[in-house]
Every structure is written in C-alpha cells, then in structure tokens.
C-alpha cells in the first residue's frame, strides 16, 4: 500500500500516512508481545534468586 501510494502523496498525503501508522503500530505491538513471551518463558531472566 505504501509503495502504491507513492505517486499520490502530493495530492493526498493520508494515502501514505495511515498505512504507515498502522504498520508502525502493528510492529510495536508485536515487539511488546515478543518481549512478554520471552520474559515469561525464559527462566534465566528471572530476577528472583
């Protein structure tokens, strides 16, 4: 979607802004999810002695 909207960015910048924001939020959410799964399943990262 971002590469297809490249031609129209001067007339309608939201063609590139909204998919870019959606992609950024998706990647941020997946990163937080992966960090949570890693923290939950990796016993070496435990702070308890």
Jmol script that loads the backbone (N, CA, C; Angstrom):
load data "model"
ATOM      1  N   UNK A   1       0.824  -1.187   0.000  1.00  0.00           N
ATOM      2  CA  UNK A   1       0.000   0.000   0.000  1.00  0.00           C
ATOM      3  C   UNK A   1       0.871   1.255   0.000  1.00  0.00           C
ATOM      4  N   UNK A   2       1.964   1.221   0.750  1.00  0.00           N
ATOM      5  CA  UNK A   2       2.814   2.414   0.814  1.00  0.00           C
ATOM      6  C   UNK A   2       3.489   2.688  -0.524  1.00  0.00           C
ATOM      7  N   UNK A   3       3.969   1.653  -1.185  1.00  0.00           N
ATOM      8  CA  UNK A   3       4.644   1.885  -2.463  1.00  0.00           C
ATOM      9  C   UNK A   3       3.643   2.274  -3.557  1.00  0.00           C
ATOM     10  N   UNK A   4       2.425   1.771  -3.474  1.00  0.00           N
ATOM     11  CA  UNK A   4       1.409   2.137  -4.462  1.00  0.00           C
ATOM     12  C   UNK A   4       0.959   3.586  -4.281  1.00  0.00           C
ATOM     13  N   UNK A   5       1.034   4.107  -3.077  1.00  0.00           N
ATOM     14  CA  UNK A   5       0.584   5.477  -2.831  1.00  0.00           C
ATOM     15  C   UNK A   5       1.669   6.510  -3.112  1.00  0.00           C
ATOM     16  N   UNK A   6       2.830   6.073  -3.493  1.00  0.00           N
ATOM     17  CA  UNK A   6       3.951   6.990  -3.719  1.00  0.00           C
ATOM     18  C   UNK A   6       3.615   8.059  -4.756  1.00  0.00           C
ATOM     19  N   UNK A   7       2.868   7.696  -5.775  1.00  0.00           N
ATOM     20  CA  UNK A   7       2.521   8.654  -6.839  1.00  0.00           C
ATOM     21  C   UNK A   7       1.546   9.720  -6.371  1.00  0.00           C
ATOM     22  N   UNK A   8       0.770   9.433  -5.343  1.00  0.00           N
ATOM     23  CA  UNK A   8      -0.305  10.330  -4.931  1.00  0.00           C
ATOM     24  C   UNK A   8      -0.007  11.114  -3.657  1.00  0.00           C
ATOM     25  N   UNK A   9       1.195  11.047  -3.155  1.00  0.00           N
ATOM     26  CA  UNK A   9       1.497  11.662  -1.859  1.00  0.00           C
ATOM     27  C   UNK A   9       1.367  13.184  -1.870  1.00  0.00           C
ATOM     28  N   UNK A  10       1.608  13.819  -2.982  1.00  0.00           N
ATOM     29  CA  UNK A  10       1.478  15.280  -3.023  1.00  0.00           C
ATOM     30  C   UNK A  10       0.010  15.716  -2.982  1.00  0.00           C
ATOM     31  N   UNK A  11      -0.876  14.955  -3.620  1.00  0.00           N
ATOM     32  CA  UNK A  11      -2.288  15.337  -3.635  1.00  0.00           C
ATOM     33  C   UNK A  11      -3.033  14.862  -2.385  1.00  0.00           C
ATOM     34  N   UNK A  12      -2.674  13.696  -1.890  1.00  0.00           N
ATOM     35  CA  UNK A  12      -3.376  13.117  -0.735  1.00  0.00           C
ATOM     36  C   UNK A  12      -2.369  12.414   0.166  1.00  0.00           C
ATOM     37  N   UNK A  13      -1.760  13.137   1.085  1.00  0.00           N
ATOM     38  CA  UNK A  13      -0.706  12.535   1.909  1.00  0.00           C
ATOM     39  C   UNK A  13      -1.208  11.438   2.846  1.00  0.00           C
ATOM     40  N   UNK A  14      -2.503  11.403   3.137  1.00  0.00           N
ATOM     41  CA  UNK A  14      -3.019  10.369   4.038  1.00  0.00           C
ATOM     42  C   UNK A  14      -2.948   8.985   3.406  1.00  0.00           C
ATOM     43  N   UNK A  15      -2.777   8.894   2.075  1.00  0.00           N
ATOM     44  CA  UNK A  15      -2.605   7.583   1.440  1.00  0.00           C
ATOM     45  C   UNK A  15      -1.347   6.889   1.943  1.00  0.00           C
ATOM     46  N   UNK A  16      -0.366   7.642   2.334  1.00  0.00           N
ATOM     47  CA  UNK A  16       0.847   7.050   2.867  1.00  0.00           C
ATOM     48  C   UNK A  16       0.930   7.113   4.378  1.00  0.00           C
ATOM     49  N   UNK A  17       0.255   8.095   4.975  1.00  0.00           N
ATOM     50  CA  UNK A  17       0.366   8.278   6.426  1.00  0.00           C
ATOM     51  C   UNK A  17      -0.386   7.190   7.184  1.00  0.00           C
ATOM     52  N   UNK A  18      -1.625   6.908   6.821  1.00  0.00           N
ATOM     53  CA  UNK A  18      -2.411   5.936   7.576  1.00  0.00           C
ATOM     54  C   UNK A  18      -1.856   4.509   7.481  1.00  0.00           C
ATOM     55  N   UNK A  19      -1.474   4.021   6.304  1.00  0.00           N
ATOM     56  CA  UNK A  19      -0.853   2.685   6.287  1.00  0.00           C
ATOM     57  C   UNK A  19       0.474   2.652   7.036  1.00  0.00           C
ATOM     58  N   UNK A  20       1.217   3.744   7.002  1.00  0.00           N
ATOM     59  CA  UNK A  20       2.477   3.798   7.735  1.00  0.00           C
ATOM     60  C   UNK A  20       2.263   3.751   9.238  1.00  0.00           C
ATOM     61  N   UNK A  21       1.255   4.467   9.719  1.00  0.00           N
ATOM     62  CA  UNK A  21       0.928   4.435  11.149  1.00  0.00           C
ATOM     63  C   UNK A  21       0.440   3.044  11.545  1.00  0.00           C
ATOM     64  N   UNK A  22      -0.397   2.444  10.719  1.00  0.00           N
ATOM     65  CA  UNK A  22      -0.901   1.103  11.023  1.00  0.00           C
ATOM     66  C   UNK A  22       0.239   0.089  11.075  1.00  0.00           C
ATOM     67  N   UNK A  23       1.155   0.186  10.145  1.00  0.00           N
ATOM     68  CA  UNK A  23       2.298  -0.724  10.128  1.00  0.00           C
ATOM     69  C   UNK A  23       3.185  -0.508  11.343  1.00  0.00           C
ATOM     70  N   UNK A  24       3.404   0.734  11.717  1.00  0.00           N
ATOM     71  CA  UNK A  24       4.224   1.034  12.898  1.00  0.00           C
ATOM     72  C   UNK A  24       3.574   0.497  14.168  1.00  0.00           C
ATOM     73  N   UNK A  25       2.268   0.679  14.317  1.00  0.00           N
ATOM     74  CA  UNK A  25       1.574   0.171  15.497  1.00  0.00           C
ATOM     75  C   UNK A  25       1.580  -1.354  15.540  1.00  0.00           C
ATOM     76  N   UNK A  26       1.432  -1.982  14.399  1.00  0.00           N
ATOM     77  CA  UNK A  26       1.483  -3.441  14.338  1.00  0.00           C
ATOM     78  C   UNK A  26       2.849  -3.958  14.776  1.00  0.00           C
ATOM     79  N   UNK A  27       3.903  -3.363  14.273  1.00  0.00           N
ATOM     80  CA  UNK A  27       5.249  -3.809  14.630  1.00  0.00           C
ATOM     81  C   UNK A  27       5.572  -3.516  16.091  1.00  0.00           C
ATOM     82  N   UNK A  28       5.111  -2.393  16.599  1.00  0.00           N
ATOM     83  CA  UNK A  28       5.322  -2.085  18.005  1.00  0.00           C
ATOM     84  C   UNK A  28       4.582  -3.090  18.895  1.00  0.00           C
ATOM     85  N   UNK A  29       3.362  -3.414  18.545  1.00  0.00           N
ATOM     86  CA  UNK A  29       2.593  -4.399  19.304  1.00  0.00           C
ATOM     87  C   UNK A  29       3.225  -5.777  19.265  1.00  0.00           C
ATOM     88  N   UNK A  30       3.700  -6.188  18.103  1.00  0.00           N
ATOM     89  CA  UNK A  30       4.362  -7.489  18.003  1.00  0.00           C
ATOM     90  C   UNK A  30       5.657  -7.516  18.798  1.00  0.00           C
ATOM     91  N   UNK A  31       6.360  -6.401  18.833  1.00  0.00           N
ATOM     92  CA  UNK A  31       7.586  -6.319  19.610  1.00  0.00           C
ATOM     93  C   UNK A  31       7.289  -6.466  21.098  1.00  0.00           C
ATOM     94  N   UNK A  32       6.257  -5.779  21.593  1.00  0.00           N
ATOM     95  CA  UNK A  32       5.875  -5.911  23.001  1.00  0.00           C
ATOM     96  C   UNK A  32       5.410  -7.333  23.316  1.00  0.00           C
ATOM     97  N   UNK A  33       4.673  -7.937  22.410  1.00  0.00           N
ATOM     98  CA  UNK A  33       4.217  -9.304  22.607  1.00  0.00           C
ATOM     99  C   UNK A  33       5.400 -10.267  22.673  1.00  0.00           C
ATOM    100  N   UNK A  34       6.346 -10.117  21.776  1.00  0.00           N
ATOM    101  CA  UNK A  34       7.525 -10.985  21.777  1.00  0.00           C
ATOM    102  C   UNK A  34       8.351 -10.790  23.040  1.00  0.00           C
ATOM    103  N   UNK A  35       8.481  -9.566  23.517  1.00  0.00           N
ATOM    104  CA  UNK A  35       9.202  -9.319  24.769  1.00  0.00           C
ATOM    105  C   UNK A  35       8.491  -9.982  25.943  1.00  0.00           C
ATOM    106  N   UNK A  36       7.183  -9.904  25.980  1.00  0.00           N
ATOM    107  CA  UNK A  36       6.425 -10.531  27.056  1.00  0.00           C
ATOM    108  C   UNK A  36       6.544 -12.039  27.041  1.00  0.00           C
ATOM    109  N   UNK A  37       6.480 -12.636  25.861  1.00  0.00           N
ATOM    110  CA  UNK A  37       6.628 -14.086  25.744  1.00  0.00           C
ATOM    111  C   UNK A  37       8.036 -14.501  26.149  1.00  0.00           C
ATOM    112  N   UNK A  38       9.036 -13.747  25.731  1.00  0.00           N
ATOM    113  CA  UNK A  38      10.413 -14.062  26.115  1.00  0.00           C
ATOM    114  C   UNK A  38      10.597 -13.976  27.617  1.00  0.00           C
ATOM    115  N   UNK A  39      10.069 -12.936  28.235  1.00  0.00           N
ATOM    116  CA  UNK A  39      10.189 -12.784  29.685  1.00  0.00           C
ATOM    117  C   UNK A  39       9.451 -13.898  30.427  1.00  0.00           C
ATOM    118  N   UNK A  40       8.318 -14.326  29.913  1.00  0.00           N
ATOM    119  CA  UNK A  40       7.529 -15.360  30.586  1.00  0.00           C
ATOM    120  C   UNK A  40       8.157 -16.744  30.442  1.00  0.00           C
ATOM    121  N   UNK A  41       8.813 -17.007  29.338  1.00  0.00           N
ATOM    122  CA  UNK A  41       9.299 -18.359  29.074  1.00  0.00           C
ATOM    123  C   UNK A  41      10.786 -18.564  29.315  1.00  0.00           C
ATOM    124  N   UNK A  42      11.534 -17.507  29.558  1.00  0.00           N
ATOM    125  CA  UNK A  42      12.985 -17.645  29.747  1.00  0.00           C
ATOM    126  C   UNK A  42      13.295 -17.584  31.244  1.00  0.00           C
ATOM    127  N   UNK A  43      13.630 -18.725  31.838  1.00  0.00           N
ATOM    128  CA  UNK A  43      13.887 -18.727  33.291  1.00  0.00           C
ATOM    129  C   UNK A  43      15.180 -18.009  33.677  1.00  0.00           C
ATOM    130  N   UNK A  44      16.093 -17.819  32.781  1.00  0.00           N
ATOM    131  CA  UNK A  44      17.363 -17.152  33.096  1.00  0.00           C
ATOM    132  C   UNK A  44      17.188 -15.659  33.341  1.00  0.00           C
ATOM    133  N   UNK A  45      16.122 -15.071  32.836  1.00  0.00           N
ATOM    134  CA  UNK A  45      15.896 -13.642  33.027  1.00  0.00           C
ATOM    135  C   UNK A  45      15.174 -13.337  34.329  1.00  0.00           C
ATOM    136  N   UNK A  46      14.858 -14.345  35.082  1.00  0.00           N
ATOM    137  CA  UNK A  46      14.134 -14.163  36.344  1.00  0.00           C
ATOM    138  C   UNK A  46      14.977 -13.354  37.319  1.00  0.00           C
ATOM    139  N   UNK A  47      14.348 -12.410  38.039  1.00  0.00           N
ATOM    140  CA  UNK A  47      15.073 -11.564  38.995  1.00  0.00           C
ATOM    141  C   UNK A  47      15.117 -12.182  40.376  1.00  0.00           C
ATOM    142  N   UNK A  48      14.295 -13.216  40.626  1.00  0.00           N
ATOM    143  CA  UNK A  48      14.286 -13.873  41.936  1.00  0.00           C
ATOM    144  C   UNK A  48      15.525 -14.752  42.083  1.00  0.00           C
ATOM    145  N   UNK A  49      16.171 -14.746  43.272  1.00  0.00           N
ATOM    146  CA  UNK A  49      17.379 -15.582  43.464  1.00  0.00           C
ATOM    147  C   UNK A  49      17.084 -17.035  43.600  1.00  0.00           C
TER     148      UNK A  49
END
end "model"
wireframe off; spacefill off
backbone 0.3
color backbone group
